[in-house]
Structure formats: structure tokens, C-alpha cells
Amino acid sequence: MLRRFDVPLKIKLNRLHDVIQAAMGWTDSHLYEFRAGGSGWGVPDPDGFYDVQMPATKISLLDVIEDMVTKTIHYIYDFGDNWHHVIKIEKIDGSIAGAAYPRLVRAIGACSPEDVGGFSGYADFLDAIADLKHEEYSQMLEWYGGQFDPDEAVIGRILDNFERLAKKWGPKSRKPKTAPKRL
């Protein structure tokens, strides 16, 4: 599974998290943390089980790249399932004037369903749905909500999610002021 996308360098890490969620098709139902150079950024755990070093709302991707002198960032999502992704900054270019961000560059394969149980749970899920005679075949399809193709990236959904974020974060159109009516 691979997701390649463009974002502005000045994107805050909390918004980068939103982009990753949109690219994966996940629902932002769990805590997350970005890690680089021994530092971490995320959101406070309301239950107090996990300590986050710094808030993701206060630092940009550019700050991490410059301060940590790295182009590799680790993203951990759902501390129970422990999804660990390696984010590699492949190229730094200027923004395209008038372009909406985030922009999907490439997507290969399906993302694992949320709450499937991490890497081992996903492997079990794939085994179950690949075999009509598997004892958990029907249960897994019902839990997922239908058929699942691990090779299908569902690019249309990713594009829709990215468009929703671009609209949410883009400049707001202003209504022109109307002239006062004369009496």
C-alpha cells in the first residue's frame, strides 16, 4: 500500500494528520503522533494514558524538516492497533499558484480497514475474506460492510476526501457588499 501526495510545506502537523486520514480512508477515531529526531507531536490523550511531547497544531512540516534536519517522519496512528507509517519527503518544490492542496500523486493498493487489529489483524482479515470456506468469512464481510479488494486503492474516494479538505482550508469567497438603498 502506498500513498503519495503533495501538501504545502507550511502545513501544520494536525492538518497533515487530516490528509493522511483522508488518503487512507480512515475516520480519525484514534490518537496519533508524529515522530522525528527524538521529538513527538500529536494531541493530548483525554484519558491520560499516552504522553505527547508537543501539540501538532503548533508546528509545521517545514519546521520539522528544518529543526530535525530530516526528510523522514514517523506517523503512528491508533496506539492500540499501532499503525506505524514512514513519511518520506521526496521532493521540495514551490507551490503551484491557484492549485488546491492536498493533491494526490499516486495511490497503490487498499488501506486496511480501521480497527482491524493492526498488522496481524489485517493479515487475519485478508485470510478470512480470501477463502469462502474460512470460518470467519461471513463475519468479516459483515463487519467490514461488504466486499474488500486489497489491490484497489479507491482513488475516487481519496480524491473526494482531498477535495473536501481543500475546500475546508481554501480561501473563503466573500460576498460583495451591496450599496445602501436610496429612499
C-alpha positions as CSV (number, residue, x, y, z in Angstrom):
1,M,0.0,0.0,0.0
2,L,1.4,3.4,-1.0
3,R,0.1,6.9,-0.9
4,R,2.0,9.8,-2.5
5,F,0.6,13.3,-2.2
6,D,1.6,16.9,-2.3
7,V,1.0,19.3,0.6
8,P,2.3,22.8,1.3
9,L,5.5,22.8,3.4
10,K,3.8,25.2,5.9
11,I,1.0,22.7,6.7
12,K,0.6,22.2,10.4
13,L,1.1,18.6,11.5
14,N,-2.5,18.3,12.7
15,R,-3.6,19.1,9.1
16,L,-1.1,16.7,7.8
17,H,-2.7,14.1,10.0
18,D,-6.1,15.0,8.4
19,V,-4.5,14.5,4.9
20,I,-3.2,11.1,5.9
21,Q,-6.6,10.1,7.3
22,A,-8.2,11.2,4.0
23,A,-5.6,9.3,1.9
24,M,-6.1,6.1,4.0
25,G,-9.9,6.4,4.2
26,W,-9.8,6.3,8.0
27,T,-12.2,8.1,10.3
28,D,-9.8,10.0,12.7
29,S,-11.2,7.9,15.6
30,H,-7.9,7.4,17.4
31,L,-4.9,9.3,18.8
32,Y,-1.8,9.9,16.6
33,E,1.7,11.0,16.9
34,F,4.4,12.3,14.5
35,R,8.0,11.5,15.5
36,A,11.3,12.8,14.2
37,G,14.7,13.2,15.7
38,G,13.6,12.1,19.2
39,S,10.7,14.5,19.3
40,G,7.0,13.9,19.1
41,W,3.9,15.9,18.2
42,G,0.2,14.9,18.5
43,V,-2.9,15.6,20.5
44,P,-3.3,15.2,24.3
45,D,-4.8,11.9,25.4
46,P,-8.0,12.8,27.2
47,D,-7.6,9.7,29.3
48,G,-4.0,10.4,30.2
49,F,-2.6,7.1,29.1
50,Y,-0.2,8.4,26.5
51,D,2.1,11.4,26.8
52,V,2.5,13.6,23.8
53,Q,5.6,15.8,23.9
54,M,4.3,18.8,21.8
55,P,1.0,19.8,20.2
56,A,0.7,19.0,16.4
57,T,-1.2,22.3,16.0
58,K,1.9,24.3,16.8
59,I,4.5,23.0,14.3
60,S,4.6,22.8,10.5
61,L,6.0,20.2,8.3
62,L,8.7,22.7,7.2
63,D,9.6,23.3,10.9
64,V,10.1,19.6,11.4
65,I,12.2,19.2,8.3
66,E,14.4,22.2,9.3
67,D,14.6,21.7,13.1
68,M,15.1,18.0,13.0
69,V,17.3,18.1,9.8
70,T,15.4,15.1,8.3
71,K,13.2,14.2,5.4
72,T,11.8,11.2,7.2
73,I,9.0,11.4,9.7
74,H,7.2,8.6,11.5
75,Y,3.4,8.7,11.9
76,I,1.8,6.4,14.5
77,Y,-1.9,6.1,14.5
78,D,-4.2,4.2,16.8
79,F,-1.9,3.3,19.6
80,G,-3.9,0.0,20.2
81,D,-3.5,-1.2,16.6
82,N,-0.2,0.6,16.4
83,W,-0.2,1.6,12.7
84,H,3.3,2.9,12.0
85,H,3.9,4.7,8.7
86,V,7.1,6.2,7.4
87,I,6.7,9.5,5.7
88,K,9.4,10.4,3.2
89,I,9.7,13.9,1.9
90,E,10.7,13.0,-1.7
91,K,10.9,16.5,-3.2
92,I,10.5,20.0,-2.1
93,D,9.0,22.3,-4.8
94,G,7.3,25.6,-4.7
95,S,3.5,25.6,-4.5
96,I,1.6,25.8,-7.8
97,A,-0.3,29.1,-7.9
98,G,-4.0,28.5,-7.8
99,A,-3.7,24.8,-7.1
100,A,-5.8,23.2,-4.4
101,Y,-4.0,21.1,-1.8
102,P,-3.7,18.3,-0.9
103,R,-3.0,16.8,-4.3
104,L,-3.0,13.1,-4.9
105,V,0.1,12.0,-6.9
106,R,-0.2,8.2,-6.6
107,A,-2.1,5.5,-4.7
108,I,-1.5,1.8,-4.8
109,G,-3.5,-0.8,-3.0
110,A,-6.2,-0.6,-0.4
111,C,-5.8,0.7,3.1
112,S,-6.5,-1.7,5.9
113,P,-9.9,-1.2,7.5
114,E,-9.9,0.9,10.6
115,D,-9.9,-1.1,13.9
116,V,-9.0,-4.3,12.1
117,G,-6.4,-5.1,14.8
118,G,-3.1,-3.8,13.4
119,F,-0.8,-5.7,11.0
120,S,-1.7,-9.1,12.4
121,G,-5.4,-8.4,12.5
122,Y,-5.2,-7.2,8.9
123,A,-3.4,-10.4,7.8
124,D,-6.2,-12.4,9.6
125,F,-8.9,-10.3,7.9
126,L,-7.3,-10.9,4.5
127,D,-7.0,-14.6,5.1
128,A,-10.7,-14.8,6.2
129,I,-12.1,-12.9,3.2
130,A,-10.0,-14.7,0.6
131,D,-11.5,-18.1,1.5
132,L,-15.2,-18.7,1.2
133,K,-14.8,-21.7,3.5
134,H,-13.0,-19.8,6.2
135,E,-14.9,-20.0,9.5
136,E,-14.9,-16.1,9.8
137,Y,-15.5,-15.3,6.1
138,S,-19.2,-14.1,6.5
139,Q,-18.5,-12.4,9.8
140,M,-15.6,-10.4,8.4
141,L,-17.5,-9.3,5.3
142,E,-20.4,-8.3,7.6
143,W,-18.1,-6.4,9.9
144,Y,-16.4,-4.6,7.0
145,G,-19.7,-3.9,5.3
146,G,-19.2,-5.7,2.0
147,Q,-16.5,-6.9,-0.3
148,F,-12.9,-5.7,0.1
149,D,-10.3,-5.7,-2.6
150,P,-6.8,-5.3,-1.1
151,D,-5.4,-4.3,-4.5
152,E,-8.0,-1.5,-5.1
153,A,-6.9,2.0,-3.9
154,V,-10.4,3.5,-4.3
155,I,-8.8,6.6,-5.9
156,G,-12.2,8.3,-6.3
157,R,-12.8,8.3,-2.6
158,I,-9.3,9.7,-1.9
159,L,-9.9,12.5,-4.5
160,D,-13.2,13.3,-2.9
161,N,-11.7,13.4,0.6
162,F,-8.8,15.7,-0.7
163,E,-11.3,18.0,-2.4
164,R,-13.3,18.3,0.9
165,L,-10.1,19.2,2.7
166,A,-9.1,21.7,0.0
167,K,-12.5,23.4,0.2
168,K,-12.4,23.4,4.0
169,W,-8.9,25.0,4.1
170,G,-9.0,27.1,1.0
171,P,-9.7,30.8,0.8
172,K,-13.3,31.7,1.6
173,S,-15.2,33.6,-1.1
174,R,-16.6,36.9,0.1
175,K,-20.0,38.3,-0.9
176,P,-19.7,41.7,-2.4
177,K,-21.1,44.5,-0.3
178,T,-24.3,45.9,-1.6
179,A,-24.8,49.6,-1.9
180,P,-27.3,51.1,0.6
181,K,-30.7,51.6,-0.8
182,R,-31.8,55.1,-1.6
183,L,-35.2,56.2,-0.3
